[in-house]
């Protein structure tokens, strides 16, 4: 079986091509939430494609001092053809699976949870809503902001991180 080296980006995905690459947090990301101590984290992000009309992603967070693995998630980003409508499908090591939907406008992607499922023994309080914003800033860095609401807390910013591109 021959695996194709670098397929062409599916033209449907052109509006999200600014997200492609391997990105490393620079500086470390900040996490806050009313029910937890503020924390910092390092994260490596891979956003790639195999020529299909979607992007593949993985987010791998690490403790800034010990380098121990923390949060991990992977999934797909799909664009509804001929629109700016985006779906973000994510499976997380915390036992959460979610679909977020929203829009891409230029070099900014704003999405909000459409459905969330969780394993039966997921820790409480349960996440009930998530919103994310990705944007490519004027320095060519990728920024991600994540907000969430749980069964005990209203929508609050949870994570903010800036990534520097390390490979195309």
ABEGO torsion letter per residue (X at the ends): XBBBABBBBBAAAAAAAAABEBBBBOBBBBBBBAABBBBBBBBBBBBBBAGBBBBBBBBBBBBAAAGBBBBBBBEBBBBBBGBABBBBBBBBAAGBBBBBBBBBBEABBBBBBABBBBBAABBOBBBABBBBBBBBBAAGBBBBBBBBBBAABBBBBABBBBBBBABX
